[in-house]
Amino acid sequence: MALDELRRHAEQLAAQAGVGVDIQRQDAQIYIILHDLPLPQGAYQVATSDILFITDVQYPLSAMDMFWTEVAVLRADGTVPTNADSIETYSGRQWRRFSWHGNGIWNPTGNGLLDHFEFMQDRFAKDLTR
């Protein structure tokens, strides 16, 4: 049931964000990869990046935290974004972990992917003001 709900939520996210979304399961973890997501214009050294969200088989009950980008996502001046200095490997790829936490109340009754996507977009905007 949880994977079916996640697929429905991924379709909604793909339609809203205008990007391709893949779901990959590896044991209890589930990787959601958004392809070629546009980044804030002129803010980073690359214009787009694949984005990784990680959840588990308990979705939507398990809260999502953090997100990952391609390693090449650096600020326009070449510096590492705030709290994004860890490089990790998932699904056979290296990712830059953005250790940015929502610290809010997770709502398992909504679309957790859309909520996490909005959180990510807000954090990108806040990083630009630092």
Buried (B, 14 or more C-beta within 10 A) or exposed (E): EBEEBBEEBBEBBBEEBEBEBEBEEEEEEBBBBBEEBEBEEEBBEEEBBBBBBBBBBEBBEBBBBBBBBBBEBBBEEEEEBBBBEEEBEBEEBEBBBBEBEBEEEBEEEEBBBBBBBEBBBEBBEEBBEE
